[in-house]
Amino acid sequence: MREKILEIAEQQMKAGGYSFLSFAQIAKALGTTRANLHYHFKNKETLAVEVTKRFIADHHGGMVKMAEAYAGNFPKYFSVLCEDFLWTNFENHGRVGTCVCAQIIRYPDVPEVLLNLAKKHFENLRKILLEQILSSQEKGIIKKDVAGKVIAAEAGCMLFGLAQMALYVEPHDCGIMKEVAANWVKHYLP
């Protein structure tokens, strides 16, 4: 039961953040009572914190593994990150959104613990992107005439911009989105 609660809560938070999280809707989807949900999670905030921590752990672990697999090859890393983060997520979870933290950060009137978790997640993403870019610049895979921080900031914008666009494009247009990501990276190739 706990796992099902977390899965439904994550989908709700991807769709609209903390404000979309609803014990009543989860109970209805599971055919149980709100009291039964409260047995597993004290309140909305504790459920949201658990969902967010779980989401971050899953995605951070994946990003780190990819970074290790493609160390020093930012173009390949970015391509695989887009594929995993965006396209695979939409295929597996539908068009509800890709990131719990993106929804949390959008509405700053959430509990501070959630806001801090989301900020930390984005700081970790920026750090991984920057490390990949700097390593790629050292290897001559990425141009050195643009600061790594600038490219990392653009990469973050690309990821989240593509994620928002993927919410409304037709599935057959995902190829165009992949091409947009690939073309952006080409600007930084020597």
Secondary structure, 3 states (H helix, E strand, C coil): CHHHHHHHHHHHHHHHHHHHCCHHHHHHHHCCCHHHHHHHCCCHHHHHHHHHHHHHHHHHHHHHHHHHHCCCCHHHHHHHHHHHHHHHHHHHHCCCCCCHHHHHHHCCCCCHHHHHHHHHHHHHHHHHHHHHHHHHHHCCCCCCCCCHHHHHHHHHHHHHHHHHHHCCCCHHHHHHHHHHHHHHHHCCCC
